């Protein structure tokens, strides 16, 4: 969209929704309608019942279906979670996702940013502050989120949830696809090599593919059991930077655009837990605490074996996927110190899969 049209769209919504726009807000509007992002967002004061209240507002760049579907999904799941007290979440004050009823927007409650030591985690900044307490709170919220019964959701919400394809067989194929991918690792000067061979060389291990086959055959009855053949909700983008952390250690999940359904509830947890764990590559203590907290949670429900299998397969799938990405970066980027740290941290955790 043309930047001036985008900016006019934002100003129109802010005026209609009675936001107070001063010099500081105008600078934010200008910056955030020229940065190439799909959504404009801002915290500003809005007149409600004749007094200014601080609110968060989010406005899509355009009204295309591609953009509005995840936007509508985010609004509806947030309303459901808040209304039914499923997990901690900010309430939706007012929103519109139907362009026939006017320009789409969402106005939500704000976070107490001035009173949270960690608060929002920007990229990797703040991940190092996460510890055992935050891990336990995160797993508590994630387990409650996954316990939502799909049949209990309103029809309008079920209709917009993303459908994640696959089952145990699909999950297994995905893991081997990553291992069989040809990559261009830095230590081979850009020559292609099967990723499984890269891991064998880097980890000093032999026959990694065969070890994965044995592991998955052993865990298949636990994960692919009849009791797990139940549709389950999936966050879809779990990561440290999609957490808001309070001083109490309590957490709230952010970015609910990709919430969807997976047909196996154990694999649904593997996807979310694994994504969060792998993306916390810079904090080993937090990753270990996540593992321990998840196993304790499943133990408390009489499912220790399932909890341990989820941890192993979460590390396997997400760490193989993530570490494989690094090997196809341009060689200049592979030499970058930060990327080297990410790669080494991600690779080394794979050893835990086979030692367990």
N, C-alpha and C positions, 0 to 999 in steps of 0.2 A: 504494500500500500504506500502511496505517496506520503511523505513525512508530514506535510502540512495537513493532509486529510486525517491522518492518524491523530495528530495533535488536536485538531478541531473536534474529533470524536471524543477524545479524553475530556476536553473542556466542556463539551455539551453534557456528558454524563455527570461530571463534577457539579455543574450548575444545577442540573435537574435534581441531584441528590443532596443539594444544600451543603456542599463542602466549602470550607473557608479557604480561599486561594490567595496567598500573599506572594511576596517576592521569593521567599525560600521555596515555596511550592512550585512557582513558575520555573525556577531553575531545574527542579527535579523533573518536571513535565517535559521540558526541552531535552534534557539528557536522556530520559527514558523513552522518548518517542523517536530517538535517532540512533539507538544502540543496536538495532536489528533484532531485538527480542520479540517473541510472539505476543507477549502480554505486557501491558503497562501496570505497574503496581506502586502503591505509595501509602504511607501512614500519614493521615492528616485529620484535622478536626472537622466534625460534621454537626450541624445544628439538629438536635433532637429534643423535642419538648421545650424549645426555647433556651436550650443550653448546649454549649459545644462539648461534644464527646469525641475522643480520639478513636478513629476506626481505620481498618485496613481496607483498601479498595483495589480490585483487580479488574482490568478491562482488556478483552481480547483485541488484537490488532485489527481483525476483520471478522466478518460473519460467515466465513466458509464452514462447511460441515466438518472438515478436517480439524479445524481449530475449536469449534463449538462442542463437538461430541465429548472430548476429554474435559472441557470446561464444565459442561452440564453434569458429567459424571462426578467431578470433584464437588460440585455444589450438593448434589443429591446424597452422596455417601457421607459428606460432612454433616448434613442435616440428620441423617439416620443415626449416625454414631452419637451425636449430641443428644437427640431426643430419647434414644434408648439407653443412654449411659453405658455404652459398650466400652469405650476407652476415652482417655482425656483428649479433648479436641476443642478448637475454637468454634464458637457458634456463628452461624450465618445470620446476619441481621436482616438483610434483604438482598435479593438477587433476581436477575432475569437472564435466562439462557435462550430465550425465544426471540429471534430478531423481528418477528411479526408484531411483538409487543413493545418494540423499542430497542435501543442499543443495548447489547448484553453487558452485564457487569455483575460483580459480587462484592458485597460489603460485609466484612467479618469483624469479630472481636479482635482486639490487638493483644499481643504478648507484653508482659511487664519487663520490657527490655532493660530498663534502668535498674532492675533488682535481681538480675540473673547473672551469675559469674560466667557461665558458659553461654547460655542463650542459644542464638543461632550459630551453627558451625559453617563457616564460609570456606569452601573448598577443603583444604587440609588444616586450616587454622582453627584450633580448638579441639581437634581429635585427641591430642596428647593429654587433655585434661579429663578424658573419660576414664572411669575406673570400675571397680567391682559394683558399687552402688548403682551407677548408671546402667551397667550391663543387666543387673537384676531387674531394674524397673523397665528396661526396654523389652526384655523377654516376657515379663508379666503382661505388658501391653500387646506384644505381638501374639502371644498365646490367646488372649481374650479376643483379639481381632480375628484370628483364624477360627475361633469357636463360633463365629456368626453362622447361623444356618441360612443357606441361600434361599430356602423356601420361605423364610420369615421376612425377606426383603420385599418392599412394595414392588408391584409390577413395573412401574415406571423406572425404578432404579435397576431392576434386573435387566431391563431392556437395553440400558446403556452401558452395562458392565462389559469390559473387554473379555473376550473369550480366549484363554490361553490353550492352544492345541496340545495334544500329546497325552501320553500315559507312561507306564513304566518302560515299555518298549521304545517309545519315542525319546524318553529321558536317556536311556542307555545308548541309543544311536547318537544322540547329541554329544555325549561324552567322548565316544570313539571318533566322531567327526572332528572334534577339537584335537585329539591325539594324532589323527592321521593328516592333519592340515600341513601343507608345505609352507615353511616360513623362511625368512632371511635373517638369521641371527647375526649379531655383530661379530661374534667370535668365529664366524665362518666367512667373514669379509663379504657378506651379502649373497653368498651362494645358498641356494635353497636346500632345505633339509626337512625331513618329517619332524614334527614337533615332539613326538614321543622320543626320538633320538636325541633331541636337544636336552630334554629333561633327564634322560639317562646319563648323558655326559655331565650335565651341571650338578646333578644330585649324587653322582657316583653310584647309581642304581642300575640294575640289569633287568631287562624284560619288563618294563613298566606296563606295557599293554597287556601282557599276560597276567600281571599282578592285578590290574584293574578288572580283567575278566573274572578272576577268581573271587575278588572282593564283591563284585556285583552279583555273582551267582550266589554267594553266601548270604547277602543282604536282601536279595529279591523276595524271599518268602515274608520277610518282615515289612518291607515297603509296599509290595504288591499284594498284600493280603486283602481279603474280601472286606474287612472292616475299614480299610483305607480307600475303598472304591466309592468315595463320597465326594461330591463337589465341594470345594472349599474356596473361600475368598483369598485373594492374593493382593498385596500392596503393589507389587510390580516394579518398584524403584526404591527399595530399602537401601539406605546409605547414611553414614553419619551426618552428612549435610542435609538430610531430610528428617532430622530430629531437632526439636527444640528442648533444651535441658534447663530445668529450674534448679535453684539452689538446693532444694530438697532432694535432688536426684531424679525427681519425676520427669518423664519425657512425654512429648506429644509428637505424633507423626505429621510430617508435612508432605506436600505434593502428592495429592490423592488422584491425580489425573489418570494414572495407569492401573487403578484398582480393577481387578477382574476375577475370573473364575478358572480354577484348574480342577480337572475331574478326579484327581487323587489327592486327598488331604495331606498325606505325608509329603508328597512331592511339592505341594504348594508351600509347605513350611521350608523344605529344602531350598526352594527358589528364593524366598524372602530372607531367610536366615543366612544363606550362603552369600547373597549379594551384599548384605550388611557387613558380614564378617570380612569378606575379601576387600571391601572398600575401606575398611578400617586398618589397612595395611601398615600404617605408621604407628600403631599402638598395640604391641604384642600383649600387654597386660589386659587390655580391654577385650581383645579377641579371645584370650584364654578364659576370661571371666564370662564372656558370652557362652562359650562351650559349657562351662560348669553350670551356669544358670539354666541353660536349656535342658541339660540332662537332669538337674534337680527338679525342674518343672514336670518333666515327663515321669520321673520317679514318683513324684507326689500323686500322680494319676495312675500309678501302677503300670507304667509303660517304659521302664528303664531301657529295655532292649531297643525299643523304637527310637527313643531319644538319642541313644548312642549311634544308631544307624543314620539318623538324620544329620548329626554332627559330621560323621565321616563323609557322607555323600555330599553334604553342603560344601565342605572343604574341597573335595575332589572336583565337583562340577564347576564351582565358581572360581577356584584358584587356577584350574587348568584353562578355563575360558579367559580369565583376565591376564594370566602370564603369557598366554599365546598371543594376545594383542601386541605386547611389547616387541615381540620378535619380528613383526612386520612394519614397525615404525621405520621411517627413514633412518639411515645409520647415524646421521648427526643427532637426531633425537634420542636414539638408543644410547649414545655416549653421554647424554645429559645426566648429571649426578642424581637428580630427583628420580628420573626414570629408572636409573640403575638400582636405586634403593627400593623402589616399588617392585621391580622385577625380582630382586633377590629375596625380599620379604615374602612375596607371594609364592615363589618357588619353594622356599624352605618349609613353608607350612604344609606342603604336600607330603613331606616325610611323615607327618603325624597320621596321615590316612593309612599308611602301610604298617606303622608301628603299633596302631591301636589293636 
